[in-house]
Amino acid sequence: MAEAEIVVQLRTQSPAELTGPVGAARPADVHGWLARRFGVTAEPLHPGGDPDSARWLRVGVPAGADAEAVAAALRARPDVEAAYVKPPADLP
């Protein structure tokens, strides 16, 4: 079984919006939260793109792990607009 891929869209994009009162949801926290809770990492979906593309992440979930549970937990975060498990590519 291959690694599953989750595509994530964050709610905020401006670095100014990443600061706020202690306890406020911040997209920058998604990376650390994924590592602590699920042992996975997020990377930019479109590295080097325009500032809006920074809102999009790719999360690789190892084979055997519950990718749908990771996506559901991401969707429950207030700083995540959307998260879905990308369907496998069809073979020609």
Backbone as XML, in Angstrom:
<?xml version="1.0"?>
<chain id="A" units="angstrom">
  <residue number="1" name="MET">
    <atom name="N" x="0.853" y="-1.187" z="0.000"/>
    <atom name="CA" x="0.000" y="0.000" z="0.000"/>
    <atom name="C" x="0.894" y="1.244" z="0.000"/>
  </residue>
  <residue number="2" name="ALA">
    <atom name="N" x="0.593" y="2.192" z="-0.846"/>
    <atom name="CA" x="1.408" y="3.395" z="-1.003"/>
    <atom name="C" x="1.015" y="4.454" z="0.024"/>
  </residue>
  <residue number="3" name="GLU">
    <atom name="N" x="1.903" y="5.417" z="0.144"/>
    <atom name="CA" x="1.644" y="6.559" z="1.006"/>
    <atom name="C" x="0.419" y="7.311" z="0.497"/>
  </residue>
  <residue number="4" name="ALA">
    <atom name="N" x="-0.419" y="7.770" z="1.430"/>
    <atom name="CA" x="-1.574" y="8.593" z="1.054"/>
    <atom name="C" x="-1.158" y="10.059" z="1.108"/>
  </residue>
  <residue number="5" name="GLU">
    <atom name="N" x="-1.843" y="10.879" z="0.332"/>
    <atom name="CA" x="-1.549" y="12.304" z="0.296"/>
    <atom name="C" x="-2.798" y="13.085" z="0.690"/>
  </residue>
  <residue number="6" name="ILE">
    <atom name="N" x="-2.618" y="14.025" z="1.614"/>
    <atom name="CA" x="-3.698" y="14.916" z="2.023"/>
    <atom name="C" x="-3.360" y="16.304" z="1.510"/>
  </residue>
  <residue number="7" name="VAL">
    <atom name="N" x="-4.332" y="16.958" z="0.888"/>
    <atom name="CA" x="-4.178" y="18.329" z="0.432"/>
    <atom name="C" x="-4.912" y="19.212" z="1.435"/>
  </residue>
  <residue number="8" name="VAL">
    <atom name="N" x="-4.230" y="20.264" z="1.901"/>
    <atom name="CA" x="-4.760" y="21.139" z="2.947"/>
    <atom name="C" x="-4.778" y="22.576" z="2.444"/>
  </residue>
  <residue number="9" name="GLN">
    <atom name="N" x="-5.879" y="23.269" z="2.703"/>
    <atom name="CA" x="-5.972" y="24.704" z="2.429"/>
    <atom name="C" x="-6.145" y="25.418" z="3.768"/>
  </residue>
  <residue number="10" name="LEU">
    <atom name="N" x="-5.202" y="26.312" z="4.078"/>
    <atom name="CA" x="-5.273" y="27.079" z="5.316"/>
    <atom name="C" x="-6.194" y="28.271" z="5.144"/>
  </residue>
  <residue number="11" name="ARG">
    <atom name="N" x="-6.758" y="28.742" z="6.242"/>
    <atom name="CA" x="-7.681" y="29.885" z="6.190"/>
    <atom name="C" x="-6.967" y="31.204" z="5.971"/>
  </residue>
  <residue number="12" name="THR">
    <atom name="N" x="-5.815" y="31.414" z="6.590"/>
    <atom name="CA" x="-5.144" y="32.705" z="6.491"/>
    <atom name="C" x="-3.909" y="32.581" z="5.631"/>
  </residue>
  <residue number="13" name="GLN">
    <atom name="N" x="-3.499" y="33.686" z="5.049"/>
    <atom name="CA" x="-2.323" y="33.659" z="4.199"/>
    <atom name="C" x="-1.322" y="34.738" z="4.551"/>
  </residue>
  <residue number="14" name="SER">
    <atom name="N" x="-1.737" y="35.816" z="5.149"/>
    <atom name="CA" x="-0.849" y="36.938" z="5.414"/>
    <atom name="C" x="0.016" y="36.666" z="6.644"/>
  </residue>
  <residue number="15" name="PRO">
    <atom name="N" x="1.339" y="36.889" z="6.561"/>
    <atom name="CA" x="2.179" y="36.712" z="7.744"/>
    <atom name="C" x="1.710" y="37.579" z="8.905"/>
  </residue>
  <residue number="16" name="ALA">
    <atom name="N" x="1.110" y="38.741" z="8.620"/>
    <atom name="CA" x="0.605" y="39.594" z="9.693"/>
    <atom name="C" x="-0.533" y="38.910" z="10.438"/>
  </residue>
  <residue number="17" name="GLU">
    <atom name="N" x="-1.274" y="38.058" z="9.749"/>
    <atom name="CA" x="-2.387" y="37.353" z="10.370"/>
    <atom name="C" x="-1.920" y="36.174" z="11.215"/>
  </residue>
  <residue number="18" name="LEU">
    <atom name="N" x="-0.658" y="35.812" z="11.106"/>
    <atom name="CA" x="-0.146" y="34.677" z="11.868"/>
    <atom name="C" x="0.171" y="35.050" z="13.311"/>
  </residue>
  <residue number="19" name="THR">
    <atom name="N" x="0.179" y="36.326" z="13.623"/>
    <atom name="CA" x="0.432" y="36.748" z="14.987"/>
    <atom name="C" x="-0.897" y="37.072" z="15.638"/>
  </residue>
  <residue number="20" name="GLY">
    <atom name="N" x="-0.978" y="36.870" z="16.890"/>
    <atom name="CA" x="-2.217" y="37.148" z="17.591"/>
    <atom name="C" x="-2.061" y="36.794" z="19.044"/>
  </residue>
  <residue number="21" name="PRO">
    <atom name="N" x="-3.128" y="36.904" z="19.802"/>
    <atom name="CA" x="-3.043" y="36.593" z="21.219"/>
    <atom name="C" x="-2.682" y="35.129" z="21.444"/>
  </residue>
  <residue number="22" name="VAL">
    <atom name="N" x="-2.083" y="34.868" z="22.579"/>
    <atom name="CA" x="-1.735" y="33.486" z="22.925"/>
    <atom name="C" x="-3.008" y="32.656" z="22.890"/>
  </residue>
  <residue number="23" name="GLY">
    <atom name="N" x="-2.944" y="31.501" z="22.278"/>
    <atom name="CA" x="-4.101" y="30.633" z="22.169"/>
    <atom name="C" x="-4.877" y="30.828" z="20.881"/>
  </residue>
  <residue number="24" name="ALA">
    <atom name="N" x="-4.578" y="31.882" z="20.139"/>
    <atom name="CA" x="-5.269" y="32.098" z="18.872"/>
    <atom name="C" x="-4.777" y="31.065" z="17.861"/>
  </residue>
  <residue number="25" name="ALA">
    <atom name="N" x="-5.669" y="30.624" z="17.001"/>
    <atom name="CA" x="-5.280" y="29.664" z="15.969"/>
    <atom name="C" x="-4.366" y="30.350" z="14.968"/>
  </residue>
  <residue number="26" name="ARG">
    <atom name="N" x="-3.239" y="29.715" z="14.658"/>
    <atom name="CA" x="-2.295" y="30.268" z="13.684"/>
    <atom name="C" x="-1.888" y="29.161" z="12.730"/>
  </residue>
  <residue number="27" name="PRO">
    <atom name="N" x="-1.982" y="29.396" z="11.419"/>
    <atom name="CA" x="-1.608" y="28.362" z="10.460"/>
    <atom name="C" x="-0.188" y="27.846" z="10.644"/>
  </residue>
  <residue number="28" name="ALA">
    <atom name="N" x="0.716" y="28.684" z="11.127"/>
    <atom name="CA" x="2.089" y="28.224" z="11.339"/>
    <atom name="C" x="2.139" y="27.074" z="12.339"/>
  </residue>
  <residue number="29" name="ASP">
    <atom name="N" x="1.137" y="26.969" z="13.192"/>
    <atom name="CA" x="1.099" y="25.903" z="14.188"/>
    <atom name="C" x="0.742" y="24.546" z="13.592"/>
  </residue>
  <residue number="30" name="VAL">
    <atom name="N" x="0.196" y="24.520" z="12.391"/>
    <atom name="CA" x="-0.230" y="23.263" z="11.775"/>
    <atom name="C" x="0.946" y="22.300" z="11.642"/>
  </residue>
  <residue number="31" name="HIS">
    <atom name="N" x="2.099" y="22.809" z="11.248"/>
    <atom name="CA" x="3.274" y="21.943" z="11.052"/>
    <atom name="C" x="3.654" y="21.210" z="12.338"/>
  </residue>
  <residue number="32" name="GLY">
    <atom name="N" x="3.799" y="21.937" z="13.427"/>
    <atom name="CA" x="4.169" y="21.320" z="14.697"/>
    <atom name="C" x="3.088" y="20.388" z="15.215"/>
  </residue>
  <residue number="33" name="TRP">
    <atom name="N" x="1.839" y="20.782" z="15.043"/>
    <atom name="CA" x="0.717" y="19.964" z="15.503"/>
    <atom name="C" x="0.680" y="18.623" z="14.772"/>
  </residue>
  <residue number="34" name="LEU">
    <atom name="N" x="0.881" y="18.637" z="13.455"/>
    <atom name="CA" x="0.905" y="17.390" z="12.689"/>
    <atom name="C" x="2.023" y="16.468" z="13.159"/>
  </residue>
  <residue number="35" name="ALA">
    <atom name="N" x="3.190" y="17.038" z="13.409"/>
    <atom name="CA" x="4.330" y="16.231" z="13.855"/>
    <atom name="C" x="4.061" y="15.622" z="15.231"/>
  </residue>
  <residue number="36" name="ARG">
    <atom name="N" x="3.525" y="16.421" z="16.147"/>
    <atom name="CA" x="3.260" y="15.925" z="17.506"/>
    <atom name="C" x="2.134" y="14.903" z="17.540"/>
  </residue>
  <residue number="37" name="ARG">
    <atom name="N" x="1.064" y="15.183" z="16.855"/>
    <atom name="CA" x="-0.126" y="14.335" z="16.959"/>
    <atom name="C" x="-0.067" y="13.086" z="16.084"/>
  </residue>
  <residue number="38" name="PHE">
    <atom name="N" x="0.463" y="13.227" z="14.865"/>
    <atom name="CA" x="0.422" y="12.109" z="13.917"/>
    <atom name="C" x="1.796" y="11.651" z="13.435"/>
  </residue>
  <residue number="39" name="GLY">
    <atom name="N" x="2.847" y="12.383" z="13.771"/>
    <atom name="CA" x="4.187" y="12.019" z="13.312"/>
    <atom name="C" x="4.384" y="12.219" z="11.824"/>
  </residue>
  <residue number="40" name="VAL">
    <atom name="N" x="3.650" y="13.154" z="11.224"/>
    <atom name="CA" x="3.769" y="13.445" z="9.796"/>
    <atom name="C" x="4.167" y="14.904" z="9.616"/>
  </residue>
  <residue number="41" name="THR">
    <atom name="N" x="4.625" y="15.231" z="8.419"/>
    <atom name="CA" x="5.031" y="16.596" z="8.140"/>
    <atom name="C" x="4.240" y="17.154" z="6.960"/>
  </residue>
  <residue number="42" name="ALA">
    <atom name="N" x="4.144" y="18.470" z="6.941"/>
    <atom name="CA" x="3.489" y="19.167" z="5.833"/>
    <atom name="C" x="4.553" y="19.899" z="5.042"/>
  </residue>
  <residue number="43" name="GLU">
    <atom name="N" x="4.332" y="19.999" z="3.751"/>
    <atom name="CA" x="5.232" y="20.748" z="2.883"/>
    <atom name="C" x="4.376" y="21.571" z="1.929"/>
  </residue>
  <residue number="44" name="PRO">
    <atom name="N" x="4.934" y="22.629" z="1.364"/>
    <atom name="CA" x="4.150" y="23.435" z="0.426"/>
    <atom name="C" x="3.699" y="22.598" z="-0.771"/>
  </residue>
  <residue number="45" name="LEU">
    <atom name="N" x="2.470" y="22.789" z="-1.167"/>
    <atom name="CA" x="1.958" y="22.096" z="-2.344"/>
    <atom name="C" x="2.551" y="22.699" z="-3.609"/>
  </residue>
  <residue number="46" name="HIS">
    <atom name="N" x="2.771" y="24.017" z="-3.589"/>
    <atom name="CA" x="3.341" y="24.741" z="-4.731"/>
    <atom name="C" x="4.536" y="25.559" z="-4.245"/>
  </residue>
  <residue number="47" name="PRO">
    <atom name="N" x="5.683" y="24.935" z="-3.994"/>
    <atom name="CA" x="6.837" y="25.685" z="-3.481"/>
    <atom name="C" x="7.263" y="26.795" z="-4.433"/>
  </residue>
  <residue number="48" name="GLY">
    <atom name="N" x="7.602" y="27.934" z="-3.868"/>
    <atom name="CA" x="8.086" y="29.042" z="-4.666"/>
    <atom name="C" x="7.004" y="29.787" z="-5.414"/>
  </residue>
  <residue number="49" name="GLY">
    <atom name="N" x="5.735" y="29.488" z="-5.129"/>
    <atom name="CA" x="4.639" y="30.153" z="-5.825"/>
    <atom name="C" x="4.334" y="31.519" z="-5.229"/>
  </residue>
  <residue number="50" name="ASP">
    <atom name="N" x="3.243" y="32.093" z="-5.669"/>
    <atom name="CA" x="2.832" y="33.398" z="-5.157"/>
    <atom name="C" x="2.364" y="33.259" z="-3.702"/>
  </residue>
  <residue number="51" name="PRO">
    <atom name="N" x="2.152" y="34.380" z="-3.008"/>
    <atom name="CA" x="1.762" y="34.305" z="-1.589"/>
    <atom name="C" x="0.488" y="33.500" z="-1.345"/>
  </residue>
  <residue number="52" name="ASP">
    <atom name="N" x="-0.457" y="33.529" z="-2.269"/>
    <atom name="CA" x="-1.682" y="32.760" z="-2.066"/>
    <atom name="C" x="-1.402" y="31.261" z="-2.062"/>
  </residue>
  <residue number="53" name="SER">
    <atom name="N" x="-0.398" y="30.833" z="-2.802"/>
    <atom name="CA" x="-0.098" y="29.400" z="-2.853"/>
    <atom name="C" x="0.462" y="28.894" z="-1.524"/>
  </residue>
  <residue number="54" name="ALA">
    <atom name="N" x="0.924" y="29.790" z="-0.658"/>
    <atom name="CA" x="1.426" y="29.387" z="0.659"/>
    <atom name="C" x="0.312" y="28.822" z="1.533"/>
  </residue>
  <residue number="55" name="ARG">
    <atom name="N" x="-0.930" y="29.073" z="1.159"/>
    <atom name="CA" x="-2.072" y="28.542" z="1.909"/>
    <atom name="C" x="-2.268" y="27.053" z="1.673"/>
  </residue>
  <residue number="56" name="TRP">
    <atom name="N" x="-1.627" y="26.487" z="0.677"/>
    <atom name="CA" x="-1.839" y="25.097" z="0.288"/>
    <atom name="C" x="-0.675" y="24.231" z="0.737"/>
  </residue>
  <residue number="57" name="LEU">
    <atom name="N" x="-0.977" y="23.126" z="1.400"/>
    <atom name="CA" x="0.036" y="22.196" z="1.900"/>
    <atom name="C" x="-0.253" y="20.789" z="1.399"/>
  </residue>
  <residue number="58" name="ARG">
    <atom name="N" x="0.800" y="19.994" z="1.395"/>
    <atom name="CA" x="0.702" y="18.567" z="1.100"/>
    <atom name="C" x="1.200" y="17.823" z="2.331"/>
  </residue>
  <residue number="59" name="VAL">
    <atom name="N" x="0.419" y="16.857" z="2.781"/>
    <atom name="CA" x="0.788" y="16.042" z="3.936"/>
    <atom name="C" x="0.873" y="14.601" z="3.468"/>
  </residue>
  <residue number="60" name="GLY">
    <atom name="N" x="2.041" y="13.999" z="3.608"/>
    <atom name="CA" x="2.215" y="12.590" z="3.271"/>
    <atom name="C" x="1.916" y="11.736" z="4.493"/>
  </residue>
  <residue number="61" name="VAL">
    <atom name="N" x="1.023" y="10.766" z="4.340"/>
    <atom name="CA" x="0.657" y="9.870" z="5.436"/>
    <atom name="C" x="1.156" y="8.480" z="5.067"/>
  </residue>
  <residue number="62" name="PRO">
    <atom name="N" x="1.983" y="7.875" z="5.928"/>
    <atom name="CA" x="2.569" y="6.574" z="5.587"/>
    <atom name="C" x="1.516" y="5.493" z="5.369"/>
  </residue>
  <residue number="63" name="ALA">
    <atom name="N" x="1.886" y="4.531" z="4.571"/>
    <atom name="CA" x="1.017" y="3.377" z="4.331"/>
    <atom name="C" x="0.666" y="2.734" z="5.668"/>
  </residue>
  <residue number="64" name="GLY">
    <atom name="N" x="-0.570" y="2.336" z="5.792"/>
    <atom name="CA" x="-1.019" y="1.684" z="7.017"/>
    <atom name="C" x="-1.603" y="2.655" z="8.032"/>
  </residue>
  <residue number="65" name="ALA">
    <atom name="N" x="-1.326" y="3.948" z="7.905"/>
    <atom name="CA" x="-1.898" y="4.949" z="8.810"/>
    <atom name="C" x="-3.262" y="5.369" z="8.273"/>
  </residue>
  <residue number="66" name="ASP">
    <atom name="N" x="-4.094" y="5.901" z="9.134"/>
    <atom name="CA" x="-5.451" y="6.302" z="8.761"/>
    <atom name="C" x="-5.455" y="7.737" z="8.235"/>
  </residue>
  <residue number="67" name="ALA">
    <atom name="N" x="-5.275" y="7.888" z="6.930"/>
    <atom name="CA" x="-5.210" y="9.211" z="6.314"/>
    <atom name="C" x="-6.521" y="9.969" z="6.492"/>
  </residue>
  <residue number="68" name="GLU">
    <atom name="N" x="-7.643" y="9.282" z="6.452"/>
    <atom name="CA" x="-8.938" y="9.957" z="6.610"/>
    <atom name="C" x="-9.071" y="10.543" z="8.018"/>
  </residue>
  <residue number="69" name="ALA">
    <atom name="N" x="-8.522" y="9.865" z="9.020"/>
    <atom name="CA" x="-8.564" y="10.397" z="10.387"/>
    <atom name="C" x="-7.705" y="11.659" z="10.504"/>
  </residue>
  <residue number="70" name="VAL">
    <atom name="N" x="-6.561" y="11.667" z="9.828"/>
    <atom name="CA" x="-5.699" y="12.857" z="9.827"/>
    <atom name="C" x="-6.420" y="14.009" z="9.139"/>
  </residue>
  <residue number="71" name="ALA">
    <atom name="N" x="-7.053" y="13.747" z="7.993"/>
    <atom name="CA" x="-7.782" y="14.789" z="7.267"/>
    <atom name="C" x="-8.944" y="15.320" z="8.107"/>
  </residue>
  <residue number="72" name="ALA">
    <atom name="N" x="-9.662" y="14.441" z="8.784"/>
    <atom name="CA" x="-10.790" y="14.873" z="9.624"/>
    <atom name="C" x="-10.296" y="15.748" z="10.778"/>
  </residue>
  <residue number="73" name="ALA">
    <atom name="N" x="-9.186" y="15.371" z="11.384"/>
    <atom name="CA" x="-8.628" y="16.178" z="12.479"/>
    <atom name="C" x="-8.183" y="17.542" z="11.962"/>
  </residue>
  <residue number="74" name="LEU">
    <atom name="N" x="-7.616" y="17.581" z="10.768"/>
    <atom name="CA" x="-7.236" y="18.863" z="10.163"/>
    <atom name="C" x="-8.465" y="19.728" z="9.915"/>
  </residue>
  <residue number="75" name="ARG">
    <atom name="N" x="-9.526" y="19.134" z="9.376"/>
    <atom name="CA" x="-10.749" y="19.906" z="9.102"/>
    <atom name="C" x="-11.366" y="20.474" z="10.378"/>
  </residue>
  <residue number="76" name="ALA">
    <atom name="N" x="-11.116" y="19.848" z="11.499"/>
    <atom name="CA" x="-11.666" y="20.323" z="12.778"/>
    <atom name="C" x="-10.901" y="21.532" z="13.325"/>
  </residue>
  <residue number="77" name="ARG">
    <atom name="N" x="-9.732" y="21.811" z="12.789"/>
    <atom name="CA" x="-8.942" y="22.966" z="13.252"/>
    <atom name="C" x="-9.545" y="24.262" z="12.711"/>
  </residue>
  <residue number="78" name="PRO">
    <atom name="N" x="-9.566" y="25.317" z="13.531"/>
    <atom name="CA" x="-10.133" y="26.590" z="13.068"/>
    <atom name="C" x="-9.283" y="27.293" z="12.015"/>
  </residue>
  <residue number="79" name="ASP">
    <atom name="N" x="-8.011" y="26.927" z="11.887"/>
    <atom name="CA" x="-7.143" y="27.581" z="10.914"/>
    <atom name="C" x="-7.054" y="26.826" z="9.597"/>
  </residue>
  <residue number="80" name="VAL">
    <atom name="N" x="-7.879" y="25.784" z="9.439"/>
    <atom name="CA" x="-7.891" y="24.991" z="8.206"/>
    <atom name="C" x="-9.224" y="25.181" z="7.502"/>
  </residue>
  <residue number="81" name="GLU">
    <atom name="N" x="-9.154" y="25.614" z="6.255"/>
    <atom name="CA" x="-10.358" y="25.807" z="5.429"/>
    <atom name="C" x="-10.861" y="24.472" z="4.893"/>
  </residue>
  <residue number="82" name="ALA">
    <atom name="N" x="-9.929" y="23.628" z="4.413"/>
    <atom name="CA" x="-10.304" y="22.348" z="3.820"/>
    <atom name="C" x="-9.134" y="21.382" z="3.916"/>
  </residue>
  <residue number="83" name="ALA">
    <atom name="N" x="-9.468" y="20.095" z="3.974"/>
    <atom name="CA" x="-8.451" y="19.039" z="3.944"/>
    <atom name="C" x="-9.121" y="17.785" z="3.385"/>
  </residue>
  <residue number="84" name="TYR">
    <atom name="N" x="-8.471" y="17.182" z="2.400"/>
    <atom name="CA" x="-9.037" y="15.970" z="1.826"/>
    <atom name="C" x="-7.928" y="15.013" z="1.432"/>
  </residue>
  <residue number="85" name="VAL">
    <atom name="N" x="-8.255" y="13.735" z="1.460"/>
    <atom name="CA" x="-7.319" y="12.706" z="1.011"/>
    <atom name="C" x="-7.420" y="12.669" z="-0.504"/>
  </residue>
  <residue number="86" name="LYS">
    <atom name="N" x="-6.296" y="12.891" z="-1.141"/>
    <atom name="CA" x="-6.236" y="12.912" z="-2.607"/>
    <atom name="C" x="-6.412" y="11.481" z="-3.117"/>
  </residue>
  <residue number="87" name="PRO">
    <atom name="N" x="-7.334" y="11.277" z="-4.045"/>
    <atom name="CA" x="-7.505" y="9.925" z="-4.591"/>
    <atom name="C" x="-6.256" y="9.486" z="-5.349"/>
  </residue>
  <residue number="88" name="PRO">
    <atom name="N" x="-5.983" y="8.197" z="-5.384"/>
    <atom name="CA" x="-4.823" y="7.720" z="-6.134"/>
    <atom name="C" x="-4.998" y="8.019" z="-7.630"/>
  </residue>
  <residue number="89" name="ALA">
    <atom name="N" x="-3.894" y="8.221" z="-8.286"/>
    <atom name="CA" x="-3.921" y="8.465" z="-9.734"/>
    <atom name="C" x="-4.341" y="7.195" z="-10.454"/>
  </residue>
  <residue number="90" name="ASP">
    <atom name="N" x="-5.134" y="7.354" z="-11.482"/>
    <atom name="CA" x="-5.545" y="6.213" z="-12.308"/>
    <atom name="C" x="-4.400" y="5.828" z="-13.232"/>
  </residue>
  <residue number="91" name="LEU">
    <atom name="N" x="-4.222" y="4.557" z="-13.395"/>
    <atom name="CA" x="-3.233" y="4.075" z="-14.357"/>
    <atom name="C" x="-3.804" y="4.181" z="-15.765"/>
  </residue>
  <residue number="92" name="PRO">
    <atom name="N" x="-2.957" y="4.467" z="-16.749"/>
    <atom name="CA" x="-3.464" y="4.581" z="-18.124"/>
    <atom name="C" x="-3.993" y="3.264" z="-18.654"/>
  </residue>
</chain>
